């Protein structure tokens, strides 16, 4: 389940600067999870962190999974 994943702290996510390069940004976010086989990066701008509970399952993949809910 998603709530069992290591969640990257918001202050670490906010330390990554946006430089108009989405691939570079995603790579740097991925680096924050080194040492964990699976981890969660939750957009720190989302005020309701309980939104993650709307995701019912994690697809089996080694790639990034992006969940969105009502435009967030």
Biopython code that builds the backbone (N, CA, C, O; Angstrom):
import numpy as np
from Bio.PDB.StructureBuilder import StructureBuilder

atoms = [
    (1, "UNK", "N", (0.831, -1.193, 0.000)),
    (1, "UNK", "CA", (0.000, 0.000, 0.000)),
    (1, "UNK", "C", (0.876, 1.257, 0.000)),
    (1, "UNK", "O", (2.037, 1.233, 0.408)),
    (2, "UNK", "N", (0.297, 2.317, -0.456)),
    (2, "UNK", "CA", (1.023, 3.573, -0.580)),
    (2, "UNK", "C", (1.466, 4.120, 0.776)),
    (2, "UNK", "O", (2.549, 4.691, 0.896)),
    (3, "UNK", "N", (0.627, 3.944, 1.792)),
    (3, "UNK", "CA", (0.973, 4.500, 3.099)),
    (3, "UNK", "C", (2.132, 3.766, 3.755)),
    (3, "UNK", "O", (2.592, 4.183, 4.818)),
    (4, "UNK", "N", (2.618, 2.685, 3.152)),
    (4, "UNK", "CA", (3.766, 1.953, 3.683)),
    (4, "UNK", "C", (5.074, 2.356, 3.004)),
    (4, "UNK", "O", (6.144, 1.891, 3.397)),
    (5, "UNK", "N", (4.997, 3.201, 2.009)),
    (5, "UNK", "CA", (6.195, 3.656, 1.297)),
    (5, "UNK", "C", (6.923, 4.734, 2.089)),
    (5, "UNK", "O", (6.312, 5.492, 2.842)),
    (6, "UNK", "N", (8.238, 4.787, 1.906)),
    (6, "UNK", "CA", (9.002, 5.889, 2.479)),
    (6, "UNK", "C", (8.587, 7.160, 1.756)),
    (6, "UNK", "O", (8.585, 7.206, 0.526)),
    (7, "UNK", "N", (8.239, 8.186, 2.511)),
    (7, "UNK", "CA", (7.843, 9.462, 1.909)),
    (7, "UNK", "C", (8.969, 10.468, 2.073)),
    (7, "UNK", "O", (9.426, 10.738, 3.184)),
    (8, "UNK", "N", (9.410, 11.018, 0.947)),
    (8, "UNK", "CA", (10.459, 12.034, 0.968)),
    (8, "UNK", "C", (9.917, 13.256, 1.707)),
    (8, "UNK", "O", (8.831, 13.735, 1.379)),
    (9, "UNK", "N", (10.651, 13.772, 2.699)),
    (9, "UNK", "CA", (10.182, 14.955, 3.433)),
    (9, "UNK", "C", (10.031, 16.177, 2.518)),
    (9, "UNK", "O", (10.816, 16.378, 1.592)),
    (10, "UNK", "N", (9.016, 16.976, 2.797)),
    (10, "UNK", "CA", (8.719, 18.156, 1.977)),
    (10, "UNK", "C", (9.902, 19.097, 1.858)),
    (10, "UNK", "O", (10.136, 19.655, 0.786)),
    (11, "UNK", "N", (10.661, 19.288, 2.946)),
    (11, "UNK", "CA", (11.783, 20.236, 2.884)),
    (11, "UNK", "C", (12.852, 19.763, 1.900)),
    (11, "UNK", "O", (13.539, 20.585, 1.294)),
    (12, "UNK", "N", (12.999, 18.447, 1.736)),
    (12, "UNK", "CA", (13.960, 17.939, 0.754)),
    (12, "UNK", "C", (13.451, 18.180, -0.665)),
    (12, "UNK", "O", (14.225, 18.534, -1.554)),
    (13, "UNK", "N", (12.167, 17.991, -0.871)),
    (13, "UNK", "CA", (11.573, 18.222, -2.196)),
    (13, "UNK", "C", (11.702, 19.700, -2.561)),
    (13, "UNK", "O", (12.050, 20.042, -3.691)),
    (14, "UNK", "N", (11.420, 20.563, -1.602)),
    (14, "UNK", "CA", (11.495, 22.006, -1.860)),
    (14, "UNK", "C", (12.929, 22.483, -2.114)),
    (14, "UNK", "O", (13.133, 23.566, -2.662)),
    (15, "UNK", "N", (13.913, 21.685, -1.722)),
    (15, "UNK", "CA", (15.308, 22.076, -1.953)),
    (15, "UNK", "C", (15.714, 21.915, -3.419)),
    (15, "UNK", "O", (16.748, 22.437, -3.837)),
    (16, "UNK", "N", (14.908, 21.200, -4.197)),
    (16, "UNK", "CA", (15.186, 21.010, -5.623)),
    (16, "UNK", "C", (14.611, 22.199, -6.392)),
    (16, "UNK", "O", (13.406, 22.449, -6.369)),
    (17, "UNK", "N", (15.482, 22.913, -7.059)),
    (17, "UNK", "CA", (15.047, 24.089, -7.817)),
    (17, "UNK", "C", (14.486, 23.692, -9.178)),
    (17, "UNK", "O", (15.020, 22.809, -9.850)),
    (18, "UNK", "N", (13.419, 24.347, -9.568)),
    (18, "UNK", "CA", (12.854, 24.176, -10.904)),
    (18, "UNK", "C", (13.632, 25.057, -11.868)),
    (18, "UNK", "O", (13.745, 26.264, -11.656)),
    (19, "UNK", "N", (14.174, 24.452, -12.940)),
    (19, "UNK", "CA", (14.961, 25.215, -13.907)),
    (19, "UNK", "C", (14.405, 25.073, -15.327)),
    (19, "UNK", "O", (15.150, 25.140, -16.305)),
    (20, "UNK", "N", (13.087, 24.877, -15.428)),
    (20, "UNK", "CA", (12.409, 24.716, -16.719)),
    (20, "UNK", "C", (12.866, 23.476, -17.487)),
    (20, "UNK", "O", (12.769, 23.436, -18.713)),
    (21, "UNK", "N", (13.359, 22.477, -16.778)),
    (21, "UNK", "CA", (13.780, 21.224, -17.402)),
    (21, "UNK", "C", (13.158, 20.081, -16.602)),
    (21, "UNK", "O", (13.679, 19.680, -15.561)),
    (22, "UNK", "N", (12.034, 19.563, -17.107)),
    (22, "UNK", "CA", (11.299, 18.562, -16.340)),
    (22, "UNK", "C", (12.085, 17.265, -16.144)),
    (22, "UNK", "O", (11.964, 16.632, -15.095)),
    (23, "UNK", "N", (12.887, 16.858, -17.130)),
    (23, "UNK", "CA", (13.680, 15.642, -16.979)),
    (23, "UNK", "C", (14.741, 15.798, -15.892)),
    (23, "UNK", "O", (14.950, 14.889, -15.088)),
    (24, "UNK", "N", (15.398, 16.931, -15.870)),
    (24, "UNK", "CA", (16.409, 17.198, -14.842)),
    (24, "UNK", "C", (15.760, 17.257, -13.459)),
    (24, "UNK", "O", (16.295, 16.719, -12.490)),
    (25, "UNK", "N", (14.620, 17.906, -13.380)),
    (25, "UNK", "CA", (13.897, 18.025, -12.108)),
    (25, "UNK", "C", (13.483, 16.642, -11.596)),
    (25, "UNK", "O", (13.675, 16.325, -10.422)),
    (26, "UNK", "N", (12.916, 15.827, -12.483)),
    (26, "UNK", "CA", (12.504, 14.482, -12.089)),
    (26, "UNK", "C", (13.700, 13.633, -11.676)),
    (26, "UNK", "O", (13.611, 12.857, -10.724)),
    (27, "UNK", "N", (14.811, 13.774, -12.380)),
    (27, "UNK", "CA", (16.020, 13.033, -12.022)),
    (27, "UNK", "C", (16.474, 13.404, -10.611)),
    (27, "UNK", "O", (16.823, 12.531, -9.815)),
    (28, "UNK", "N", (16.466, 14.691, -10.309)),
    (28, "UNK", "CA", (16.892, 15.146, -8.977)),
    (28, "UNK", "C", (15.924, 14.661, -7.891)),
    (28, "UNK", "O", (16.350, 14.305, -6.792)),
    (29, "UNK", "N", (14.640, 14.648, -8.198)),
    (29, "UNK", "CA", (13.671, 14.097, -7.247)),
    (29, "UNK", "C", (13.936, 12.613, -7.012)),
    (29, "UNK", "O", (13.861, 12.131, -5.882)),
    (30, "UNK", "N", (14.241, 11.913, -8.066)),
    (30, "UNK", "CA", (14.529, 10.483, -7.961)),
    (30, "UNK", "C", (15.763, 10.239, -7.089)),
    (30, "UNK", "O", (15.810, 9.273, -6.328)),
    (31, "UNK", "N", (16.736, 11.100, -7.202)),
    (31, "UNK", "CA", (17.945, 10.964, -6.393)),
    (31, "UNK", "C", (17.646, 11.062, -4.895)),
    (31, "UNK", "O", (18.371, 10.491, -4.080)),
    (32, "UNK", "N", (16.587, 11.778, -4.534)),
    (32, "UNK", "CA", (16.219, 11.905, -3.124)),
    (32, "UNK", "C", (15.820, 10.559, -2.525)),
    (32, "UNK", "O", (15.901, 10.365, -1.312)),
    (33, "UNK", "N", (15.395, 9.647, -3.364)),
    (33, "UNK", "CA", (14.943, 8.348, -2.878)),
    (33, "UNK", "C", (15.997, 7.262, -2.907)),
    (33, "UNK", "O", (15.684, 6.092, -2.685)),
    (34, "UNK", "N", (17.246, 7.627, -3.179)),
    (34, "UNK", "CA", (18.306, 6.621, -3.219)),
    (34, "UNK", "C", (18.343, 5.856, -1.900)),
    (34, "UNK", "O", (18.206, 6.433, -0.822)),
    (35, "UNK", "N", (18.530, 4.562, -2.012)),
    (35, "UNK", "CA", (18.582, 3.715, -0.833)),
    (35, "UNK", "C", (17.239, 3.085, -0.493)),
    (35, "UNK", "O", (17.153, 2.239, 0.397)),
    (36, "UNK", "N", (16.199, 3.493, -1.196)),
    (36, "UNK", "CA", (14.870, 2.926, -0.988)),
    (36, "UNK", "C", (14.425, 2.252, -2.283)),
    (36, "UNK", "O", (14.563, 2.820, -3.366)),
    (37, "UNK", "N", (13.894, 1.046, -2.163)),
    (37, "UNK", "CA", (13.456, 0.356, -3.380)),
    (37, "UNK", "C", (12.217, 1.028, -3.973)),
    (37, "UNK", "O", (12.041, 1.054, -5.191)),
    (38, "UNK", "N", (11.364, 1.569, -3.107)),
    (38, "UNK", "CA", (10.199, 2.333, -3.547)),
    (38, "UNK", "C", (10.027, 3.493, -2.586)),
    (38, "UNK", "O", (10.279, 3.367, -1.388)),
    (39, "UNK", "N", (9.598, 4.619, -3.121)),
    (39, "UNK", "CA", (9.407, 5.794, -2.278)),
    (39, "UNK", "C", (8.352, 6.691, -2.901)),
    (39, "UNK", "O", (7.962, 6.516, -4.056)),
    (40, "UNK", "N", (7.903, 7.652, -2.112)),
    (40, "UNK", "CA", (6.833, 8.550, -2.518)),
    (40, "UNK", "C", (7.322, 9.983, -2.470)),
    (40, "UNK", "O", (7.901, 10.419, -1.474)),
    (41, "UNK", "N", (7.090, 10.709, -3.540)),
    (41, "UNK", "CA", (7.358, 12.140, -3.588)),
    (41, "UNK", "C", (6.006, 12.812, -3.749)),
    (41, "UNK", "O", (5.383, 12.727, -4.808)),
    (42, "UNK", "N", (5.562, 13.472, -2.711)),
    (42, "UNK", "CA", (4.268, 14.145, -2.739)),
    (42, "UNK", "C", (4.497, 15.636, -2.955)),
    (42, "UNK", "O", (5.270, 16.264, -2.232)),
    (43, "UNK", "N", (3.828, 16.192, -3.944)),
    (43, "UNK", "CA", (3.962, 17.616, -4.241)),
    (43, "UNK", "C", (3.710, 18.429, -2.969)),
    (43, "UNK", "O", (2.604, 18.393, -2.428)),
    (44, "UNK", "N", (4.711, 19.158, -2.487)),
    (44, "UNK", "CA", (4.545, 19.906, -1.237)),
    (44, "UNK", "C", (3.564, 21.069, -1.354)),
    (44, "UNK", "O", (3.175, 21.651, -0.341)),
    (45, "UNK", "N", (3.157, 21.416, -2.577)),
    (45, "UNK", "CA", (2.184, 22.489, -2.742)),
    (45, "UNK", "C", (0.748, 22.011, -2.501)),
    (45, "UNK", "O", (-0.170, 22.822, -2.378)),
    (46, "UNK", "N", (0.562, 20.691, -2.435)),
    (46, "UNK", "CA", (-0.764, 20.156, -2.144)),
    (46, "UNK", "C", (-1.003, 20.300, -0.646)),
    (46, "UNK", "O", (-0.282, 19.724, 0.170)),
    (47, "UNK", "N", (-2.005, 21.061, -0.304)),
    (47, "UNK", "CA", (-2.259, 21.339, 1.103)),
    (47, "UNK", "C", (-2.891, 20.147, 1.819)),
    (47, "UNK", "O", (-2.619, 19.924, 2.999)),
    (48, "UNK", "N", (-3.714, 19.393, 1.136)),
    (48, "UNK", "CA", (-4.370, 18.253, 1.759)),
    (48, "UNK", "C", (-3.563, 16.997, 1.490)),
    (48, "UNK", "O", (-3.783, 16.321, 0.485)),
    (49, "UNK", "N", (-2.625, 16.676, 2.381)),
    (49, "UNK", "CA", (-1.764, 15.513, 2.170)),
    (49, "UNK", "C", (-2.540, 14.206, 2.273)),
    (49, "UNK", "O", (-1.997, 13.149, 1.950)),
    (50, "UNK", "N", (-3.785, 14.250, 2.711)),
    (50, "UNK", "CA", (-4.603, 13.041, 2.781)),
    (50, "UNK", "C", (-5.054, 12.599, 1.392)),
    (50, "UNK", "O", (-5.608, 11.509, 1.243)),
    (51, "UNK", "N", (-4.827, 13.427, 0.376)),
    (51, "UNK", "CA", (-5.215, 13.051, -0.987)),
    (51, "UNK", "C", (-4.574, 11.745, -1.413)),
    (51, "UNK", "O", (-5.147, 11.020, -2.226)),
    (52, "UNK", "N", (-3.407, 11.428, -0.889)),
    (52, "UNK", "CA", (-2.697, 10.211, -1.292)),
    (52, "UNK", "C", (-3.530, 8.978, -0.966)),
    (52, "UNK", "O", (-3.341, 7.935, -1.590)),
    (53, "UNK", "N", (-4.432, 9.068, -0.021)),
    (53, "UNK", "CA", (-5.252, 7.914, 0.360)),
    (53, "UNK", "C", (-6.315, 7.587, -0.685)),
    (53, "UNK", "O", (-6.963, 6.544, -0.597)),
    (54, "UNK", "N", (-6.502, 8.460, -1.669)),
    (54, "UNK", "CA", (-7.433, 8.166, -2.751)),
    (54, "UNK", "C", (-6.845, 7.177, -3.752)),
    (54, "UNK", "O", (-7.582, 6.567, -4.526)),
    (55, "UNK", "N", (-5.534, 7.016, -3.743)),
    (55, "UNK", "CA", (-4.880, 6.045, -4.621)),
    (55, "UNK", "C", (-5.048, 4.668, -3.983)),
    (55, "UNK", "O", (-4.600, 4.445, -2.858)),
    (56, "UNK", "N", (-5.676, 3.768, -4.679)),
    (56, "UNK", "CA", (-6.016, 2.464, -4.116)),
    (56, "UNK", "C", (-4.913, 1.429, -4.260)),
    (56, "UNK", "O", (-4.800, 0.535, -3.421)),
    (57, "UNK", "N", (-4.101, 1.528, -5.300)),
    (57, "UNK", "CA", (-3.069, 0.526, -5.514)),
    (57, "UNK", "C", (-1.887, 1.130, -6.249)),
    (57, "UNK", "O", (-1.999, 2.171, -6.896)),
    (58, "UNK", "N", (-0.769, 0.464, -6.137)),
    (58, "UNK", "CA", (0.441, 0.892, -6.825)),
    (58, "UNK", "C", (0.676, -0.076, -7.986)),
    (58, "UNK", "O", (0.866, -1.271, -7.757)),
    (59, "UNK", "N", (0.667, 0.414, -9.217)),
    (59, "UNK", "CA", (0.954, -0.485, -10.348)),
    (59, "UNK", "C", (2.367, -1.050, -10.225)),
    (59, "UNK", "O", (3.261, -0.367, -9.724)),
    (60, "UNK", "N", (2.574, -2.254, -10.662)),
    (60, "UNK", "CA", (3.882, -2.898, -10.613)),
    (60, "UNK", "C", (4.732, -2.329, -11.754)),
    (60, "UNK", "O", (4.486, -2.638, -12.920)),
    (61, "UNK", "N", (5.713, -1.513, -11.429)),
    (61, "UNK", "CA", (6.565, -0.884, -12.433)),
    (61, "UNK", "C", (7.842, -0.393, -11.766)),
    (61, "UNK", "O", (7.890, -0.244, -10.545)),
    (62, "UNK", "N", (8.856, -0.145, -12.548)),
    (62, "UNK", "CA", (10.093, 0.459, -12.056)),
    (62, "UNK", "C", (10.186, 1.909, -12.475)),
    (62, "UNK", "O", (11.240, 2.534, -12.363)),
    (63, "UNK", "N", (9.069, 2.442, -12.961)),
    (63, "UNK", "CA", (9.052, 3.803, -13.451)),
    (63, "UNK", "C", (8.287, 4.689, -12.493)),
    (63, "UNK", "O", (7.708, 4.215, -11.515)),
    (64, "UNK", "N", (8.289, 5.935, -12.772)),
    (64, "UNK", "CA", (7.562, 6.916, -11.973)),
    (64, "UNK", "C", (6.062, 6.769, -12.221)),
    (64, "UNK", "O", (5.621, 6.597, -13.358)),
    (65, "UNK", "N", (5.303, 6.838, -11.160)),
    (65, "UNK", "CA", (3.851, 6.801, -11.268)),
    (65, "UNK", "C", (3.332, 8.144, -10.763)),
    (65, "UNK", "O", (3.672, 8.573, -9.661)),
    (66, "UNK", "N", (2.513, 8.800, -11.570)),
    (66, "UNK", "CA", (1.961, 10.096, -11.184)),
    (66, "UNK", "C", (0.470, 9.921, -10.959)),
    (66, "UNK", "O", (-0.266, 9.516, -11.859)),
    (67, "UNK", "N", (0.040, 10.229, -9.754)),
    (67, "UNK", "CA", (-1.382, 10.207, -9.446)),
    (67, "UNK", "C", (-1.863, 11.648, -9.432)),
    (67, "UNK", "O", (-1.148, 12.552, -8.999)),
    (68, "UNK", "N", (-3.083, 11.848, -9.913)),
    (68, "UNK", "CA", (-3.678, 13.173, -9.796)),
    (68, "UNK", "C", (-5.108, 13.006, -9.368)),
    (68, "UNK", "O", (-5.758, 12.007, -9.676)),
    (69, "UNK", "N", (-5.588, 13.990, -8.657)),
    (69, "UNK", "CA", (-6.943, 13.951, -8.139)),
    (69, "UNK", "C", (-7.533, 15.339, -8.259)),
    (69, "UNK", "O", (-6.997, 16.297, -7.702)),
    (70, "UNK", "N", (-8.638, 15.455, -8.987)),
    (70, "UNK", "CA", (-9.316, 16.720, -9.181)),
    (70, "UNK", "C", (-8.351, 17.836, -9.591)),
    (70, "UNK", "O", (-8.383, 18.943, -9.054)),
    (71, "UNK", "N", (-7.492, 17.506, -10.560)),
    (71, "UNK", "CA", (-6.570, 18.505, -11.097)),
    (71, "UNK", "C", (-5.301, 18.718, -10.299)),
    (71, "UNK", "O", (-4.469, 19.542, -10.681)),
    (72, "UNK", "N", (-5.132, 18.007, -9.215)),
    (72, "UNK", "CA", (-3.894, 18.164, -8.421)),
    (72, "UNK", "C", (-3.039, 16.918, -8.551)),
    (72, "UNK", "O", (-1.960, 16.847, -7.964)),
]
sb = StructureBuilder()
sb.init_structure("model")
sb.init_model(0)
sb.init_chain("A")
sb.init_seg("    ")
for serial, (resi, resn, name, xyz) in enumerate(atoms, 1):
    if name == "N":
        sb.init_residue(resn, " ", resi, " ")
    sb.init_atom(name, np.array(xyz, "f"), 0.0, 1.0, " ", f" {name:<3s}", serial, name[0])
structure = sb.get_structure()
